[in-house]
Amino acid sequence: MKRLILSMAFLSLTCLAFAQKTVEYIKMPSIIKEARAKGNLKFADSMAQDYINNYLLKLKKEELYTKDNLSFIGEFLGDENSQAFKFFMKDPEKLNEVLGTYKAQNIVMQFIEIHYLPNSQTWKTIKPDWDGLEKMVVTKFGALGQERLYEQRMVYYFETKDWVNYGVWFKKYYQKYLKTTRLAPNNLCWSIFENVSDQGILKFACDKVMPYTLERWDSNQWESYDTYSNLLYKTGRIAKAIAWEERAVKLSNNSKETVETLDKMRKNERTWSEMVSENNKHNKL
């Protein structure tokens, strides 16, 4: 009987300790958020890994798979060897059922971008070895590594105004990742129109990227109608370009820009800067 009483007492203490520990873990997200806000990043990250490894990832699936829990884990992936990162890599589609379409993949790619790819600050002083970087991130992260590298390489050439390489990587990126891109393509297509003279790239932007852009992103945006119209015009589809520019004029409530563009199209005048286009011809890869 004495042994039974002692066993029950020990069990009660164990349960109490577990309950207290659970209460402590429940408080941790707010503690971590406060630490982050105060700039205590190492402490916040350490606490987050403890919370993820020893509490969240030990929950039952129905308890773990909530938007708050999965979003928290996504904020604190740690490194590629962490349990959190492996969890996100293992079955992203299962996570997307809670987070939304392609959200888990984008969280992983954001991690890759931050930790392995150059940013706009380093571009100013060091020219990236994009081929070497591609080999490295694809080896480590597979298709997601390649997707984010293609995106960033395109953005790099856009930011540095290397229009020939921009056109090349615009096409390479959107040929593979148009349906999963996080970037609304209208402004990127406009830069193709303004700065690229290669008809193959212009037609790709016009015939593949802009129709999808209008369908998914900008079905009622006159700016996208205007971009599509100008691409049609630059690739020789004048009647169709005029029809789309008329729609842009109407949707923009007769904005000066669209009215002037429509007038040029009707007069068969250029709607882009020939100087930019001619300069572009002399650039080399």
Summary of the structure (lengths in Angstrom):
residues: 285
radius of gyration: 26.4
end to end distance: 86.2
largest distance: 103.5
contacts: 837
relative contact order: 0.05
helix: 76%
strand: 0%
